[in-house]
Every structure is written in structure tokens, then in C-alpha cells.
């Protein structure tokens, strides 16, 4: 029996699309470049971006 292919890492978009002064989305914490490249990234790249997004959110006081 063949193994099921894992689902791709989902986009962190929360439909709050507004850029701050550093061109970081205030909703998902991705940069413009990260947003535009998301569909071409593999899952490892996406996980790395999600880690950076989490760090940005923590630094901005958006998460505990």
C-alpha cells in the first residue's frame, strides 16, 4: 500500500493584509518577499518562514 502524501504547510495568512513600516504584514508577520514566494517554497522553507514569523510576533508583543 502506498503512503499518503503529506499535505503542504498551510499559509499563515489571516486575511489582515496590511504592511507596517518594515514591509511586514501585520496579520501574518511575513515580509513582502516571503508572501510573494510562498507558493514556490518547499515545506522546509515554509517552516523556516513560520519560525521567523513567530519570532517577529513575539518581538512585537503580539504573542506570549
VOFIVO-785962 format. One record per atom (N, C-alpha, C): residue number from 1; atom name; residue in one letter; x, y, z. Coordinates in nm, 3 decimals, decimal comma. Layout:
% residues N
NUM:CA:A:X:Y:Z
...
***
This chain:
% residues 64
1:N:X:0,084:-0,117:0,000
1:CA:X:0,000:0,000:0,000
1:C:X:0,089:0,124:0,000
2:N:X:0,056:0,222:-0,080
2:CA:X:0,138:0,343:-0,088
2:C:X:0,106:0,438:0,027
3:N:X:0,210:0,512:0,068
3:CA:X:0,195:0,609:0,175
3:C:X:0,123:0,733:0,124
4:N:X:0,037:0,788:0,207
4:CA:X:-0,032:0,912:0,169
4:C:X:0,069:1,026:0,168
5:N:X:0,058:1,109:0,067
5:CA:X:0,148:1,224:0,056
5:C:X:0,107:1,328:0,160
6:N:X:0,205:1,378:0,239
6:CA:X:0,169:1,479:0,340
6:C:X:0,117:1,606:0,275
7:N:X:0,029:1,671:0,346
7:CA:X:-0,026:1,797:0,296
7:C:X:0,080:1,905:0,307
8:N:X:0,082:1,998:0,211
8:CA:X:0,180:2,107:0,219
8:C:X:0,152:2,196:0,340
9:N:X:0,257:2,260:0,388
9:CA:X:0,244:2,353:0,501
9:C:X:0,152:2,467:0,458
10:N:X:0,050:2,490:0,536
10:CA:X:-0,051:2,591:0,502
10:C:X:0,001:2,733:0,521
11:N:X:-0,052:2,822:0,443
11:CA:X:-0,018:2,964:0,455
11:C:X:-0,068:3,017:0,589
12:N:X:0,011:3,105:0,653
12:CA:X:-0,032:3,164:0,779
12:C:X:-0,125:3,285:0,761
13:N:X:-0,165:3,312:0,639
13:CA:X:-0,249:3,429:0,612
13:C:X:-0,376:3,425:0,697
14:N:X:-0,407:3,539:0,760
14:CA:X:-0,529:3,552:0,840
14:C:X:-0,621:3,660:0,783
15:N:X:-0,598:3,696:0,657
15:CA:X:-0,679:3,794:0,584
15:C:X:-0,680:3,932:0,649
16:N:X:-0,570:3,965:0,714
16:CA:X:-0,548:4,101:0,765
16:C:X:-0,422:4,149:0,692
17:N:X:-0,441:4,193:0,571
17:CA:X:-0,327:4,223:0,483
17:C:X:-0,295:4,372:0,485
18:N:X:-0,203:4,409:0,573
18:CA:X:-0,157:4,547:0,583
18:C:X:-0,010:4,544:0,621
19:N:X:0,069:4,624:0,553
19:CA:X:0,213:4,625:0,579
19:C:X:0,250:4,735:0,677
20:N:X:0,345:4,702:0,765
20:CA:X:0,395:4,803:0,858
20:C:X:0,510:4,879:0,792
21:N:X:0,581:4,959:0,869
21:CA:X:0,689:5,043:0,816
21:C:X:0,806:4,960:0,762
22:N:X:0,820:4,838:0,809
22:CA:X:0,928:4,750:0,762
22:C:X:0,882:4,655:0,652
23:N:X:0,764:4,680:0,595
23:CA:X:0,704:4,594:0,492
23:C:X:0,681:4,451:0,542
24:N:X:0,637:4,441:0,668
24:CA:X:0,597:4,314:0,727
24:C:X:0,445:4,318:0,744
25:N:X:0,378:4,212:0,702
25:CA:X:0,232:4,207:0,714
25:C:X:0,193:4,203:0,861
26:N:X:0,103:4,291:0,901
26:CA:X:0,060:4,296:1,040
26:C:X:-0,028:4,177:1,078
27:N:X:-0,080:4,107:0,979
27:CA:X:-0,164:3,990:1,007
27:C:X:-0,083:3,863:1,026
28:N:X:0,001:3,828:0,929
28:CA:X:0,073:3,700:0,934
28:C:X:0,221:3,714:0,970
29:N:X:0,271:3,835:0,974
29:CA:X:0,410:3,863:1,009
29:C:X:0,511:3,819:0,903
30:N:X:0,465:3,797:0,780
30:CA:X:0,558:3,766:0,671
30:C:X:0,599:3,893:0,599
31:N:X:0,720:3,890:0,543
31:CA:X:0,766:4,002:0,461
31:C:X:0,699:3,994:0,324
32:N:X:0,707:4,102:0,249
32:CA:X:0,651:4,103:0,114
32:C:X:0,715:3,992:0,031
33:N:X:0,845:3,977:0,044
33:CA:X:0,917:3,874:-0,034
33:C:X:0,871:3,735:0,008
34:N:X:0,851:3,711:0,136
34:CA:X:0,806:3,580:0,183
34:C:X:0,665:3,550:0,134
35:N:X:0,580:3,650:0,134
35:CA:X:0,443:3,632:0,084
35:C:X:0,445:3,598:-0,065
36:N:X:0,523:3,672:-0,142
36:CA:X:0,524:3,651:-0,287
36:C:X:0,589:3,518:-0,326
37:N:X:0,682:3,468:-0,247
37:CA:X:0,750:3,342:-0,278
37:C:X:0,682:3,219:-0,219
38:N:X:0,584:3,237:-0,131
38:CA:X:0,524:3,126:-0,056
38:C:X:0,486:3,008:-0,146
39:N:X:0,419:3,034:-0,256
39:CA:X:0,370:2,924:-0,341
39:C:X:0,484:2,848:-0,409
40:N:X:0,602:2,905:-0,419
40:CA:X:0,716:2,837:-0,479
40:C:X:0,805:2,768:-0,375
41:N:X:0,781:2,793:-0,246
41:CA:X:0,865:2,736:-0,141
41:C:X:0,830:2,589:-0,117
42:N:X:0,933:2,512:-0,077
42:CA:X:0,903:2,376:-0,032
42:C:X:0,866:2,383:0,116
43:N:X:0,824:2,270:0,171
43:CA:X:0,776:2,270:0,310
43:C:X:0,884:2,310:0,410
44:N:X:1,009:2,272:0,386
44:CA:X:1,116:2,312:0,477
44:C:X:1,133:2,463:0,480
45:N:X:1,128:2,527:0,362
45:CA:X:1,138:2,673:0,355
45:C:X:1,019:2,738:0,426
46:N:X:0,900:2,681:0,405
46:CA:X:0,781:2,736:0,468
46:C:X:0,790:2,727:0,620
47:N:X:0,838:2,615:0,671
47:CA:X:0,854:2,600:0,816
47:C:X:0,953:2,703:0,870
48:N:X:1,060:2,728:0,795
48:CA:X:1,158:2,828:0,837
48:C:X:1,094:2,967:0,842
49:N:X:1,012:2,999:0,744
49:CA:X:0,943:3,129:0,742
49:C:X:0,847:3,137:0,860
50:N:X:0,775:3,030:0,889
50:CA:X:0,683:3,031:1,003
50:C:X:0,757:3,054:1,134
51:N:X:0,877:2,998:1,146
51:CA:X:0,958:3,021:1,266
51:C:X:0,993:3,169:1,279
52:N:X:1,034:3,230:1,168
52:CA:X:1,068:3,373:1,169
52:C:X:0,944:3,456:1,200
53:N:X:0,830:3,418:1,144
53:CA:X:0,705:3,491:1,171
53:C:X:0,672:3,486:1,320
54:N:X:0,689:3,370:1,380
54:CA:X:0,663:3,355:1,523
54:C:X:0,757:3,446:1,603
55:N:X:0,884:3,450:1,564
55:CA:X:0,980:3,536:1,632
55:C:X:0,943:3,683:1,618
56:N:X:0,899:3,720:1,498
56:CA:X:0,856:3,860:1,476
56:C:X:0,737:3,894:1,565
57:N:X:0,641:3,802:1,572
57:CA:X:0,521:3,826:1,653
57:C:X:0,558:3,838:1,800
58:N:X:0,649:3,753:1,847
58:CA:X:0,694:3,760:1,987
58:C:X:0,763:3,894:2,013
59:N:X:0,851:3,935:1,923
59:CA:X:0,927:4,060:1,940
59:C:X:0,833:4,181:1,939
60:N:X:0,724:4,171:1,863
60:CA:X:0,628:4,282:1,854
60:C:X:0,527:4,280:1,969
61:N:X:0,537:4,177:2,055
61:CA:X:0,444:4,168:2,167
61:C:X:0,307:4,118:2,129
62:N:X:0,298:4,052:2,014
62:CA:X:0,170:4,001:1,968
62:C:X:0,138:3,863:2,022
63:N:X:0,240:3,796:2,075
63:CA:X:0,224:3,662:2,132
63:C:X:0,301:3,655:2,263
64:N:X:0,259:3,569:2,351
64:CA:X:0,330:3,547:2,477
64:C:X:0,431:3,438:2,462
***
